[in-house]
C-alpha cells in the first residue's frame, strides 16, 4: 500500500460530503484540505462569455 495525493475541484460541496462520497466508493480518505475558494456569480460568468465572443 502507498499514500497518494490528489487535487479535486468541486462546485457547491462540503468537505464532509466529499469524504462521505469517497468513503461510500470504498476510498479511504486520510485528510481533506481546502486550498482555494472563490464566490462565483452569474454576472461574472456572463462577462467572461462576452469577452470570449469579442476576441472571436
PyMOL commands that set and color helices and strands:
alter all, ss='L'
color gray80, all
select helices_A, chain A and resi 15-24+42-55
alter helices_A, ss='H'
color red, helices_A
deselect
rebuild
show_as cartoon
